[in-house]
Amino acid sequence: MTAAENVCYTLINVPMDSEPPSEISLKNDLKGDVKLKTEALKKVIIMILNGEKLPGLLMTIIRFVLPLQDHTIKKLLLVFWEIVPKTTPDGRLLQEMILVCDAYRKDLQHPNEFIRGSTLRFLCKLKEAELLEPLMPAIRACLEHRHSYVRRNAVLAIYTIYRNFEHLIPDAPELIHDFLVNEKDASCKRNAFMMLIHADQDRALDYLSTCIDQVQTFGDILQLVIVELIYKVCHANPSERARFIRCIYNLLQSSSPAVKYEAAGTLVTLSSAPTAIKAAAQCYIDLIIKESDNNVKLIVLDRLIELKEHPSHERVLQDLVMDILRVLSTPDLEVRKKTLQLALDLVSSRNVEELVIVLKKEVIKTNNVTEHEDTDKYRQLLVRTLHSCSVRFPDMAANVIPVLMEFLSDNNEAAAADVLEFVREAIQRFDNLRPLIVEKMLEVFHSIKSVKIYRGALWILGEYCSTKEDIQSVMTEVRRSLGEIPIVESEIKKEAGELKPEEEVSVGPAQKLVTEMGTYATQSALSSSRPAKKEEDRPPLRGFLLDGDFFVAASLATTLTKIALRYVSLVQEKKKQNSFNAEAMLLMATILHLGKSSLPKKPITDDDVDRISLCLKVLSECSPLMNDIFNKECRESLSHMLSAKLEEEKLSQKKESEKRNVTVQPDDPISFMQLTAKNEMSSKEDQFQLSLLAAMGNTQRKEAADPLASKLNKVTQLTGFSDPVYAEAYVHVNQYDIVLDVLVVNQTSDTLQNCTLELATLGDLKLVEKPSPLTLAPHDFANIKANVKVASTENGIIFGNVVYDVSGAASDRNCVVLSDIHIDIMDYIQPASCTDAEFRQMWAEFEWENKVTVNTNIVDLNEYLQHILKSTNMKCLTPEKALSGYCGFMAANLYARSIFGEDALANVSIEKPIHLGPEAPVTGHIRIRAKSQGMALSLGDKINLSQKKTSL
């Protein structure tokens, strides 16, 4: 084992600016008073940790420091004896250590329990059997000490000695079993039981069998160890399940959340019976509701989601949907989001009605609640969930729509937009709900505050009002919302009426003197409160137009045209037809007049003028072709869009269900539990072992089948083959940590002493510790590990050199400079998805943009897009149908998220220059947007590096 891999129990912070003292001054200080000795001992420990040997101080410390009874000195000595080299270069124990051993034998019999206990802890770290052998009787005696601190550390000491040197205490399991039977202290029992689990499982089971009915009365630390034992026993020997499953059921009622969590996890792995799954799920739900920490809630929610992934467990969880919805009482948005998603995945015809009732109550609760910043986002989530429920279960739509339509007048535009989208889909799909939706829409129409929602509402009313009464109601609402017409004249009259006669101004100067509210004024007139009052009194549509938003006028013109054409087909009387058409045309004309006047803040755009003029022309001519386009084709295009969207959703759900269904091939072997050999029973991985590996950062990722495509791809050559020291590094990225495994080879015939790997980092990387120096024999090699912490998603660079001394040479230290290691951003980026609205919002908010010009040898548009997706780990948000077919150009939106929660957006706009021939490569741009500069630049660099397709 190399020095770098030695187990380290003690980490000490070293001030970087301190000057290392000489050995002589340390010797003198170690002979001084207690304070000087303490400081000197600290310096010695730090110097030894930094690689100094200091063999001359050993006897001084034994003579002058070891006999002291000061507690601080005793504690420091334990650290010193742990790290000091205890053997000669040929591996034999130093003679002086016999004196140390005697001192510790006395400490193990010391009357102070702290000294006894801390000495026993120290003995756990010793790896020299010769040192431990004389101490065994004293360690055994400590098992009977009156104080629990000494007894529990004695158990740990016996356990580590038995594990490392079984011959020193061969009867340890029997000794600890007897100790356990008579012990009363919870921590001592826990340590003893844990030792039996790992040293002699049968004895542990015997003890558990004797007290299995009292398990609920034990302390939580012992209960946790019992859960671990039951899991391990049943994992190795499934026939034992029936014996212990009742015990696990009882532990679900434990008062400790940790025990409940572990017991629920173990129960799920031991049994797939519906009662077991229901008990575990119920336990998880209780934990989520009772625990205040949001991280705990999210972890336990993930466990519930894992349970749902199993097809046979899903039905059990469907009965618990109402319990799961209790989690919505948590104010955290992330928890609510996951809960709603889980509830939506579990919804079925049996529980949809109850689910909708709860969600409706939650939506109503969010109304008029402004104390929490996430209320608006939560309302959006609820609206989307209700939308999904109504689409999957059309019977529910009638209950949901009236409640949701109240929110069209909401100040939060995003939530109102979601409601509008839902209403649009419902009115198209469910013919029977059209009268109800139109009626509700007319009720809330006047109170809509957002122009975007107003436009959508106008479109829906224009498209789906089919009766004479509804059409007249729409016209009434539009007139009410527009106010007195003609608008220009009424506004000028209103202004003139409010001003005093002597302050009235002529038309010429008045055009220049327009206040920011869009009203006329002289320079000395109107106080700020009066225009504000007029602003409040203004009808909504008039307000939008005077603010210069004429896009809504174009929508209104289309709506008026549709209802006028429909009115003509419904009413036979020519007079009424002409009257209605004339009214519609008057409204359009007055809006055009307003747009051309200087009253609005912004003049009308040419596009809007064209649209309104077109509508006027259509109404004046009333041709059958235009009637078809306005009243049939618009609805058909919406129908096509909705059916394509539904088809896409069904396809993704089908893929999900195919993923989850465990398919068994006809020629698959059948596994009979009774006929399986013991070593084949490990069909499932040991969860405790996996979680331990994950905590240590040693999670074994599933590598690609071809080793060349996986591990070897991540090996970076750091020096040349002709350098005296050859080095190469394997870069292992484990979320927030990077482990560099550097292979160092001595290619010379000399012994290299103090061979040190010196590293430095650029970017958001931080070196955790300095690798220890090594001594390399001629043509020898060693592995050095270095840990680097990562703080954000951007390309980082690790650079450095290898320095060493040649044995026997008088020259300075030699140095070999290493090549740079570039940390790939792709290790932190994962594909993710978001809605179009979220994408647009983020695109508008993110301030860093990086524009990359396409420079590739790929000639096919789709192939280039797939190549970019593969090399950047991003997900394409543009539906496949929109990308299918061939038209010479392509635009697609891409999205990804880093493990640090940073979003990355990209827009690919590419075309195929047909005039250059069929073999011409793709051209265009990729625009990347991100919140941080590092992310945008790093992603751009990655695209630039991987644009060209390499021929294998």
TORLOLO-761988 format. One record per residue (C-alpha): residue in three letters; x, y, z. Coordinates in steps of 0.05 Angstrom, whole numbers, padded with zeros to 5 digits, always signed. Layout:
N
AlaXYZ...
***
This chain:
952
Met+00000+00000+00000Thr+00030+00067-00020Ala+00036+00125+00028Ala-00020+00161-00007Glu-00068+00104+00007Asn-00052+00097+00082Val-00115+00104+00123Cys-00118+00173+00156Tyr-00158+00181+00220Thr-00134+00250+00239Leu-00136+00315+00200Ile-00102+00377+00228Asn-00107+00447+00200Val-00038+00476+00187Pro-00026+00552+00184Met+00010+00563+00117Asp+00053+00622+00139Ser+00086+00587+00199Glu+00162+00574+00197Pro+00182+00502+00212Pro+00224+00499+00277Ser+00290+00462+00283Glu+00298+00395+00318Ile+00344+00425+00372Ser+00294+00479+00391Leu+00238+00427+00394Lys+00281+00383+00441Asn+00291+00442+00488Asp+00217+00460+00487Leu+00198+00388+00502Lys+00239+00393+00566Gly+00206+00458+00588Asp+00141+00471+00626Val+00073+00441+00608Lys+00052+00499+00563Leu+00118+00497+00523Lys+00113+00421+00518Thr+00041+00426+00491Glu+00061+00476+00436Ala+00124+00436+00418Leu+00084+00371+00413Lys+00034+00405+00366Lys+00092+00428+00322Val+00122+00358+00321Ile+00055+00327+00300Ile+00046+00377+00243Met+00118+00365+00218Ile+00109+00289+00218Leu+00042+00297+00181Asn+00080+00338+00128Gly+00129+00281+00117Glu+00187+00297+00166Lys+00215+00236+00202Leu+00246+00268+00267Pro+00273+00202+00297Gly+00317+00239+00347Leu+00256+00266+00386Leu+00226+00198+00402Met+00266+00185+00465Thr+00259+00258+00488Ile+00183+00251+00485Ile+00184+00184+00521Arg+00227+00212+00577Phe+00199+00282+00587Val+00127+00281+00560Leu+00099+00211+00567Pro+00099+00209+00644Leu+00057+00273+00649Gln-00015+00268+00674Asp-00041+00332+00638His-00103+00315+00597Thr-00085+00359+00537Ile-00016+00327+00533Lys-00046+00258+00538Lys-00094+00274+00481Leu-00038+00301+00437Leu+00006+00240+00453Leu-00049+00195+00426Val-00046+00233+00360Phe+00030+00231+00361Trp+00035+00155+00372Glu-00017+00144+00318Ile+00024+00179+00264Val+00096+00168+00285Pro+00134+00112+00248Lys+00136+00054+00297Thr+00181+00006+00257Thr+00252+00005+00231Pro+00263+00008+00155Asp+00265-00069+00153Gly+00196-00073+00186Arg+00215-00092+00258Leu+00184-00056+00317Leu+00227-00001+00349Gln+00255-00019+00418Glu+00229+00046+00447Met+00157+00025+00434Ile+00160-00025+00492Leu+00164+00035+00539Val+00104+00066+00504Cys+00066+00001+00510Asp+00078-00001+00585Ala+00053+00071+00592Tyr-00011+00053+00556Arg-00021-00008+00599Lys-00020+00039+00659Asp-00069+00086+00624Leu-00117+00028+00613Gln-00118+00019+00689His-00123+00094+00704Pro-00179+00115+00752Asn-00202+00170+00704Glu-00254+00142+00655Phe-00237+00195+00601Ile-00164+00172+00598Arg-00184+00099+00596Gly-00237+00111+00542Ser-00193+00154+00497Thr-00135+00104+00503Leu-00182+00048+00481Arg-00203+00091+00421Phe-00129+00100+00404Leu-00117+00025+00406Cys-00170+00017+00351Lys-00121+00053+00304Leu-00059+00012+00320Lys-00037-00038+00267Glu+00021-00071+00306Ala+00004-00137+00339Glu+00067-00137+00382Leu+00044-00072+00414Leu-00026-00097+00428Glu-00009-00166+00456Pro+00014-00143+00525Leu-00048-00098+00532Met-00101-00152+00521Pro-00114-00169+00595Ala-00124-00095+00611Ile-00171-00086+00551Arg-00213-00146+00574Ala-00217-00117+00644Cys-00245-00051+00616Leu-00308-00089+00594Glu-00328-00091+00668His-00314-00018+00683Arg-00369+00020+00719His-00372+00076+00666Ser-00407+00064+00599Tyr-00357+00108+00561Val-00301+00060+00578Arg-00343-00003+00565Arg-00367+00019+00495Asn-00297+00038+00474Ala-00271-00028+00501Val-00321-00064+00455Leu-00296-00024+00395Ala-00224-00039+00413Ile-00238-00114+00419Tyr-00276-00112+00353Thr-00219-00079+00313Ile-00166-00123+00345Tyr-00207-00186+00330Arg-00217-00163+00258Asn-00143-00147+00247Phe-00109-00198+00292Glu-00157-00254+00309His-00103-00295+00344Leu-00097-00242+00400Ile-00168-00252+00424Pro-00199-00314+00391Asp-00258-00318+00439Ala-00280-00245+00424Pro-00350-00263+00396Glu-00366-00306+00457Leu-00339-00253+00504Ile-00380-00198+00472His-00443-00241+00469Asp-00440-00253+00544Phe-00426-00178+00554Leu-00487-00161+00511Val-00534-00205+00550Asn-00518-00170+00615Glu-00508-00099+00589Lys-00560-00045+00603Asp-00530+00018+00568Ala-00558+00030+00498Ser-00493+00054+00465Cys-00453-00005+00494Lys-00507-00054+00469Arg-00506-00022+00401Asn-00430-00028+00394Ala-00431-00100+00419Phe-00488-00120+00373Met-00453-00087+00314Met-00390-00126+00328Leu-00430-00192+00330Ile-00463-00175+00263His-00395-00169+00229Ala-00356-00220+00270Asp-00405-00276+00285Gln-00474-00267+00253Asp-00503-00331+00283Arg-00491-00306+00354Ala-00523-00239+00335Leu-00584-00276+00309Asp-00588-00318+00372Tyr-00587-00256+00415Leu-00640-00222+00371Ser-00684-00285+00375Thr-00684-00281+00451Cys-00706-00209+00453Ile-00745-00200+00388Asp-00808-00180+00426Gln-00772-00124+00464Val-00741-00092+00402Gln-00791-00034+00405Thr-00766-00015+00475Phe-00693-00010+00453Gly-00657+00056+00438Asp-00658+00081+00366Ile-00583+00069+00355Leu-00592-00005+00372Gln-00655-00010+00330Leu-00617+00017+00269Val-00565-00037+00276Ile-00620-00090+00284Val-00651-00067+00218Glu-00583-00073+00185Leu-00574-00144+00211Ile-00644-00167+00188Tyr-00631-00137+00120Lys-00564-00172+00113Val-00590-00239+00138Cys-00651-00239+00093His-00610-00215+00034Ala-00562-00272+00042Asn-00613-00324+00062Pro-00685-00308+00038Ser-00714-00367+00077Glu-00704-00326+00141Arg-00753-00271+00118Ala-00814-00299+00152Arg-00776-00302+00218Phe-00759-00228+00220Ile-00811-00191+00178Arg-00857-00181+00238Cys-00799-00147+00275Ile-00790-00098+00216Tyr-00865-00084+00217Asn-00859-00066+00291Leu-00800-00020+00277Leu-00843+00021+00229Gln-00877+00047+00293Ser-00811+00069+00323Ser-00807+00140+00352Ser-00742+00153+00314Pro-00751+00178+00242Ala-00684+00147+00221Val-00707+00078+00245Lys-00774+00085+00209Tyr-00740+00105+00145Glu-00691+00047+00146Ala-00745-00003+00168Ala-00791+00019+00110Gly-00733+00013+00060Thr-00716-00056+00086Leu-00789-00079+00086Val-00796-00062+00013Thr-00734-00103-00005Leu-00757-00163+00037Ser-00829-00168+00014Ser-00869-00146-00046Ala-00936-00164-00014Pro-00987-00107-00021Thr-00994-00101+00055Ala-00919-00092+00063Ile-00915-00040+00007Lys-00975-00003+00036Ala-00944-00002+00106Ala-00877+00023+00079Ala-00910+00077+00036Gln-00953+00100+00094Cys-00891+00105+00136Tyr-00855+00146+00083Ile-00915+00193+00077Asp-00917+00203+00153Leu-00842+00219+00152Ile-00851+00271+00097Ile-00908+00306+00134Lys-00875+00305+00203Glu-00803+00323+00184Ser-00790+00397+00178Asp-00726+00392+00136Asn-00742+00401+00061Asn-00682+00358+00041Val-00710+00300+00081Lys-00778+00310+00049Leu-00747+00308-00021Ile-00706+00246-00006Val-00766+00208+00022Leu-00809+00231-00037Asp-00756+00201-00083Arg-00765+00135-00046Leu-00840+00138-00059Ile-00828+00153-00133Glu-00781+00093-00136Leu-00837+00050-00106Lys-00884+00075-00160Glu-00836+00054-00215His-00850-00019-00198Pro-00913-00041-00237Ser-00941-00085-00182His-00932-00031-00128Glu-00967+00023-00168Arg-01037-00002-00153Val-01022-00003-00079Leu-00998+00069-00081Gln-01060+00091-00121Asp-01101+00078-00058Leu-01055+00125-00020Val-01061+00185-00067Met-01103+00225-00017Asp-01050+00213+00037Ile-00995+00235-00011Leu-01033+00300-00024Arg-01027+00318+00050Val-00955+00335+00033Leu-00981+00397-00005Ser-00985+00432+00063Thr-00909+00442+00057Pro-00894+00512+00033Asp-00832+00491-00008Leu-00846+00493-00083Glu-00798+00436-00101Val-00833+00389-00053Arg-00902+00409-00079Lys-00879+00400-00151Lys-00854+00329-00138Thr-00917+00312-00098Leu-00964+00337-00153Gln-00925+00298-00206Leu-00928+00235-00164Ala-01003+00244-00152Leu-01014+00255-00226Asp-00976+00191-00244Leu-01019+00152-00194Val-01086+00181-00213Ser-01138+00131-00238Ser-01213+00130-00251Arg-01222+00107-00179Asn-01190+00166-00145Val-01192+00222-00196Glu-01255+00253-00166Glu-01225+00260-00097Leu-01160+00285-00126Val-01196+00340-00165Ile-01235+00362-00103Val-01170+00370-00063Leu-01135+00407-00120Lys-01195+00454-00128Lys-01191+00471-00054Glu-01116+00484-00060Val-01128+00530-00120Ile-01181+00569-00082Lys-01133+00574-00022Thr-01080+00607-00066Asn-01129+00663-00084Asn-01114+00728-00048Val-01053+00697-00014Thr-00992+00741-00027Glu-00948+00730+00033His-00907+00676-00002Glu-00867+00691-00065Asp-00880+00621-00094Thr-00956+00625-00090Asp-00962+00645-00163Lys-00917+00588-00186Tyr-00956+00539-00141Arg-01021+00562-00172Gln-00992+00549-00241Leu-00972+00479-00219Leu-01042+00465-00194Val-01074+00491-00258Arg-01029+00446-00300Thr-01044+00386-00257Leu-01119+00398-00263His-01110+00408-00338Ser-01076+00340-00344Cys-01130+00306-00301Ser-01185+00335-00345Val-01151+00314-00409Arg-01143+00242-00384Phe-01212+00240-00350Pro-01259+00284-00391Asp-01316+00274-00341Met-01278+00318-00292Ala-01273+00379-00338Ala-01343+00404-00321Asn-01325+00408-00246Val-01258+00441-00257Ile-01271+00494-00310Pro-01317+00541-00271Val-01267+00545-00214Leu-01207+00557-00259Met-01240+00608-00302Glu-01244+00656-00243Phe-01168+00660-00249Leu-01170+00690-00319Ser-01176+00757-00285Asp-01114+00742-00242Asn-01057+00792-00239Asn-01007+00736-00250Glu-01006+00729-00326Ala-00970+00661-00326Ala-01025+00626-00285Ala-01080+00659-00326Ala-01045+00637-00391Asp-01044+00565-00366Val-01119+00570-00350Leu-01132+00599-00419Glu-01093+00542-00453Phe-01134+00492-00414Val-01200+00526-00432Arg-01181+00528-00505Glu-01166+00453-00506Ala-01229+00437-00466Ile-01276+00478-00511Gln-01248+00444-00573Arg-01250+00374-00546Phe-01314+00372-00505Asp-01374+00396-00546Asn-01421+00388-00487Leu-01382+00439-00446Arg-01382+00495-00498Pro-01444+00532-00473Leu-01418+00530-00401Ile-01349+00555-00421Val-01377+00611-00465Glu-01423+00633-00409Lys-01366+00634-00358Met-01321+00670-00407Leu-01371+00725-00418Glu-01378+00733-00343Val-01304+00743-00330Phe-01288+00778-00396His-01294+00849-00369Ser-01248+00836-00309Ile-01188+00808-00349Lys-01128+00852-00334Ser-01074+00824-00380Val-01074+00841-00454Lys-01046+00773-00474Ile-01103+00737-00437Tyr-01152+00786-00468Arg-01129+00768-00538Gly-01138+00693-00523Ala-01207+00704-00493Leu-01229+00744-00554Trp-01205+00688-00600Ile-01243+00635-00560Leu-01307+00676-00559Gly-01302+00691-00633Glu-01289+00618-00651Tyr-01341+00583-00607Cys-01402+00631-00600Ser-01451+00595-00645Thr-01520+00621-00623Lys-01551+00688-00639Glu-01556+00706-00565Asp-01483+00690-00551Ile-01460+00730-00612Gln-01500+00791-00588Ser-01472+00782-00518Val-01401+00783-00546Met-01416+00847-00584Thr-01445+00878-00521Glu-01383+00859-00480Val-01336+00887-00534Arg-01375+00953-00536Arg-01374+00956-00460Ser-01299+00942-00459Leu-01285+00993-00514Gly-01325+01049-00482Glu-01356+01108-00520Ile-01342+01110-00594Pro-01316+01141-00638Ile-01256+01137-00591Val-01215+01196-00617Glu-01273+01246-00613Ser-01296+01222-00545Glu-01225+01226-00517Ile-01215+01296-00543Lys-01284+01318-00516Lys-01268+01286-00450Glu-01202+01323-00446Ala-01233+01388-00467Gly-01288+01380-00416Glu-01239+01371-00359Leu-01195+01430-00377Lys-01213+01502-00359Pro-01234+01545-00419Glu-01175+01593-00414Glu-01127+01534-00413Glu-01154+01502-00476Val-01103+01496-00530Ser-01106+01494-00605Val-01101+01429-00644Gly-01030+01445-00669Pro-00993+01452-00602Ala-01037+01400-00569Gln-01006+01346-00613Lys-00939+01361-00582Leu-00965+01365-00512Val-00986+01293-00498Thr-00978+01269-00426Glu-00949+01200-00412Met-01020+01175-00400Gly-01037+01190-00473Thr-01083+01250-00458Tyr-01079+01322-00480Ala-01055+01375-00432Thr-01024+01445-00430Gln-00956+01451-00398Ser-00982+01479-00333Ala-01044+01436-00325Leu-01065+01368-00297Ser-01039+01343-00231Ser-01012+01272-00231Ser-01073+01246-00193Arg-01123+01265-00247Pro-01095+01224-00304Ala-01087+01166-00256Lys-01161+01172-00240Lys-01178+01171-00314Glu-01134+01110-00322Glu-01175+01073-00270Asp-01241+01094-00301Arg-01221+01071-00370Pro-01253+01007-00397Pro-01200+00951-00406Leu-01197+00947-00482Arg-01195+01023-00489Gly-01137+01024-00439Phe-01097+00973-00480Leu-01108+01012-00544Leu-01089+01079-00514Asp-01025+01046-00486Gly-01008+01031-00559Asp-01021+00956-00558Phe-01056+00948-00625Phe-01042+00873-00633Val-01105+00863-00590Ala-01142+00906-00641Ala-01122+00858-00697Ser-01149+00800-00654Leu-01213+00839-00642Ala-01222+00852-00717Thr-01215+00776-00731Thr-01265+00760-00675Leu-01315+00812-00700Thr-01309+00786-00771Lys-01321+00714-00749Ile-01383+00730-00707Ala-01410+00778-00761Leu-01404+00724-00815Arg-01436+00673-00768Tyr-01492+00723-00750Val-01507+00733-00824Ser-01516+00657-00833Leu-01560+00651-00771Val-01606+00712-00781Gln-01647+00718-00844Glu-01670+00791-00838Lys-01627+00835-00883Lys-01636+00895-00839Lys-01609+00860-00777Gln-01551+00830-00817Asn-01531+00898-00844Ser-01539+00931-00777Phe-01493+00880-00743Asn-01441+00884-00799Ala-01442+00960-00797Glu-01430+00960-00722Ala-01371+00912-00729Met-01342+00955-00785Leu-01353+01019-00744Leu-01313+00990-00686Met-01256+00971-00733Ala-01256+01038-00767Thr-01255+01076-00702Ile-01195+01034-00679Leu-01158+01050-00744His-01173+01124-00734Leu-01146+01120-00663Gly-01083+01085-00687Lys-01068+01139-00737Ser-01082+01196-00687Ser-01030+01220-00637Leu-01071+01198-00576Pro-01040+01129-00563Lys-00971+01122-00532Lys-00947+01083-00594Pro-00977+01089-00663Ile-01009+01028-00696Thr-00962+00982-00735Asp-00970+00969-00810Asp-00984+00895-00797Asp-01043+00911-00752Val-01069+00963-00802Asp-01066+00909-00857Arg-01103+00859-00814Ile-01159+00906-00794Ser-01166+00931-00867Leu-01170+00859-00891Cys-01226+00845-00841Leu-01264+00907-00864Lys-01257+00883-00936Val-01282+00813-00918Leu-01343+00841-00883Ser-01359+00888-00939Glu-01356+00832-00992Cys-01380+00771-00950Ser-01353+00720-01000Pro-01365+00645-00986Leu-01290+00629-00991Met-01273+00679-00936Asn-01330+00652-00894Asp-01298+00583-00899Ile-01228+00608-00881Phe-01251+00648-00821Asn-01303+00600-00793Lys-01276+00530-00811Glu-01203+00529-00827Cys-01181+00566-00763Arg-01215+00513-00720Glu-01187+00456-00761Ser-01115+00481-00752Leu-01126+00483-00676Ser-01155+00413-00679His-01093+00388-00717Met-01047+00421-00667Leu-01083+00391-00606Ser-01086+00321-00637Ala-01011+00324-00653Lys-00997+00345-00581Leu-01041+00289-00554Glu-01008+00238-00599Glu-00940+00261-00574Glu-00962+00255-00501Lys-00989+00185-00514Leu-00925+00165-00548Ser-00882+00189-00489Gln-00929+00153-00439Lys-00924+00090-00480Lys-00848+00094-00479Glu-00850+00104-00404Ser-00895+00044-00393Glu-00852+00001-00439Lys-00791+00021-00398Arg-00826+00000-00334Asn-00856-00065-00358Val-00810-00122-00343Thr-00811-00164-00406Val-00791-00237-00400Gln-00767-00269-00464Pro-00794-00339-00483Asp-00725-00371-00476Asp-00706-00337-00410Pro-00685-00386-00355Ile-00734-00392-00296Ser-00703-00380-00228Phe-00729-00425-00172Met-00709-00397-00104Gln-00706-00466-00072Leu-00657-00492-00124Thr-00611-00432-00125Ala-00542-00437-00094Lys-00527-00390-00036Asn-00475-00350-00075Glu-00525-00338-00131Met-00577-00306-00085Ser-00547-00237-00091Ser-00596-00218-00145Lys-00604-00150-00113Glu-00546-00108-00091Asp-00533-00097-00017Gln-00565-00029-00004Phe-00522-00016+00058Gln-00459-00030+00019Leu-00482+00014-00039Ser-00499+00073+00007Leu-00431+00066+00041Leu-00395+00066-00026Ala-00436+00127-00048Ala-00416+00164+00016Met-00343+00147+00002Gly-00349+00169-00070Asn-00334+00099-00097Thr-00399+00087-00133Gln-00387+00038-00189Arg-00417+00068-00251Lys-00442+00022-00305Glu-00386+00030-00355Ala-00397+00018-00429Ala-00390-00053-00454Asp-00327-00034-00493Pro-00273-00013-00443Leu-00239+00028-00496Ala-00301+00072-00500Ser-00305+00082-00425Lys-00247+00084-00376Leu-00189+00089-00425Asn-00222+00149-00457Lys-00212+00187-00392Val-00137+00172-00386Thr-00095+00234-00399Gln-00020+00228-00414Leu+00016+00280-00371Thr+00090+00271-00392Gly+00128+00244-00451Phe+00155+00173-00457Ser+00227+00199-00456Asp+00219+00239-00391Pro+00255+00210-00329Val+00187+00205-00296Tyr+00127+00182-00338Ala+00058+00202-00312Glu-00013+00191-00335Ala-00079+00207-00300Tyr-00147+00174-00299Val-00199+00229-00286His-00259+00202-00248Val-00315+00252-00240Asn-00364+00238-00183Gln-00414+00296-00182Tyr-00381+00350-00139Asp-00314+00314-00134Ile-00260+00297-00184Val-00211+00242-00165Leu-00146+00242-00204Asp-00113+00174-00202Val-00042+00189-00226Leu+00005+00133-00246Val+00078+00155-00236Val+00133+00111-00266Asn+00207+00119-00251Gln+00241+00107-00318Thr+00312+00117-00292Ser+00361+00070-00257Asp+00365+00116-00196Thr+00322+00117-00133Leu+00278+00179-00133Gln+00266+00208-00063Asn+00212+00256-00042Cys+00177+00247-00109Thr+00119+00296-00102Leu+00060+00311-00147Glu+00048+00387-00144Leu-00019+00409-00172Ala-00053+00476-00183Thr-00122+00492-00212Leu-00154+00544-00257Gly-00229+00558-00256Asp-00279+00539-00203Leu-00237+00480-00178Lys-00203+00472-00111Leu-00150+00421-00091Val-00172+00387-00027Glu-00105+00362-00001Lys-00032+00360-00021Pro-00011+00290-00045Ser+00042+00259+00000Pro+00115+00250-00024Leu+00138+00181-00047Thr+00204+00145-00055Leu+00208+00107-00121Ala+00258+00051-00132Pro+00292+00044-00201His+00239+00028-00254Asp+00186+00025-00200Phe+00116+00055-00205Ala+00064+00081-00157Asn-00007+00109-00158Ile-00021+00177-00127Lys-00092+00200-00115Ala-00113+00273-00111Asn-00182+00301-00097Val-00209+00364-00129Lys-00274+00398-00109Val-00318+00429-00163Ala-00361+00491-00149Ser-00396+00507-00215Thr-00406+00485-00287Glu-00349+00513-00327Asn-00287+00484-00360Gly-00232+00477-00308Ile-00158+00463-00319Ile-00112+00425-00272Phe-00037+00435-00284Gly+00026+00420-00245Asn+00092+00383-00243Val+00128+00324-00211Val+00189+00343-00168Tyr+00239+00294-00140Asp+00309+00285-00112Val+00357+00235-00140Ser+00388+00191-00086Gly+00461+00208-00075Ala+00461+00268-00123Ala+00482+00336-00097Ser+00443+00376-00149Asp+00379+00415-00136Arg+00310+00383-00140Asn+00290+00359-00209Cys+00224+00379-00241Val+00182+00349-00296Val+00126+00395-00321Leu+00059+00360-00333Ser+00010+00371-00390Asp-00054+00407-00371Ile-00115+00365-00353His-00179+00396-00381Ile-00241+00379-00340Asp-00298+00364-00387Ile-00362+00405-00375Met-00403+00346-00402Asp-00393+00308-00337Tyr-00438+00359-00301Ile-00491+00370-00355Gln-00553+00327-00359Pro-00610+00331-00409Ala-00674+00362-00380Ser-00741+00386-00406Cys-00783+00448-00396Thr-00845+00478-00428Asp-00842+00528-00486Ala-00865+00584-00440Glu-00810+00569-00389Phe-00758+00566-00445Arg-00780+00634-00472Gln-00780+00665-00402Met-00710+00639-00387Trp-00686+00661-00457Ala-00710+00732-00441Glu-00680+00732-00371Phe-00611+00702-00383Glu-00560+00756-00397Trp-00500+00716-00424Glu-00504+00696-00497Asn-00452+00660-00538Lys-00462+00656-00613Val-00426+00598-00647Thr-00420+00595-00723Val-00432+00526-00752Asn-00368+00499-00783Thr-00376+00426-00798Asn-00366+00372-00851Ile-00436+00341-00838Val-00481+00350-00899Asp-00549+00329-00869Leu-00588+00377-00824Asn-00619+00323-00779Glu-00553+00286-00773Tyr-00519+00351-00751Leu-00573+00363-00698Gln-00565+00292-00671His-00490+00301-00669Ile-00496+00366-00629Leu-00546+00333-00580Lys-00498+00275-00569Ser-00436+00317-00559Thr-00469+00369-00512Asn-00515+00323-00471Met-00573+00370-00486Lys-00645+00351-00500Cys-00684+00375-00561Leu-00749+00409-00539Thr-00775+00418-00610Pro-00823+00359-00625Glu-00798+00306-00674Lys-00857+00320-00720Ala-00836+00393-00728Leu-00766+00370-00748Ser-00788+00315-00795Gly-00791+00325-00871Tyr-00740+00363-00912Cys-00743+00436-00929Gly-00671+00460-00932Phe-00670+00494-00863Met-00682+00475-00791Ala-00693+00511-00724Ala-00693+00474-00657Asn-00691+00492-00583Leu-00644+00453-00537Tyr-00643+00451-00461Ala-00599+00421-00408Arg-00588+00428-00334Ser-00524+00421-00293Ile-00518+00382-00228Phe-00510+00450-00194Gly-00580+00471-00218Glu-00556+00518-00273Asp-00597+00521-00337Ala-00568+00521-00407Leu-00610+00540-00468Ala-00590+00535-00541Asn-00624+00553-00606Val-00599+00518-00669Ser-00614+00554-00734Ile-00584+00517-00793Glu-00594+00511-00867Lys-00569+00471-00926Pro-00540+00516-00981Ile-00573+00480-01040His-00539+00526-01092Leu-00471+00497-01071Gly-00491+00426-01090Pro-00515+00364-01052Glu-00448+00353-01016Ala-00445+00423-00987Pro-00439+00422-00911Val-00491+00451-00864Thr-00486+00526-00847Gly-00518+00570-00795His-00512+00591-00722Ile-00522+00562-00652Arg-00539+00613-00599Ile-00527+00592-00527Arg-00556+00628-00467Ala-00541+00617-00394Lys-00544+00654-00328Ser-00469+00651-00317Gln-00414+00670-00365Gly-00374+00607-00351Met-00431+00561-00372Ala-00445+00598-00438Leu-00371+00601-00457Ser-00356+00529-00437Leu-00415+00501-00476Gly-00395+00543-00536Asp-00323+00516-00533Lys-00351+00445-00528Ile-00394+00455-00591Asn-00335+00486-00628Leu-00290+00427-00611Ser-00340+00373-00630Gln-00375+00404-00690Lys-00338+00365-00742Lys-00353+00291-00749Thr-00290+00250-00743Ser-00284+00192-00790Leu-00267+00128-00752
***
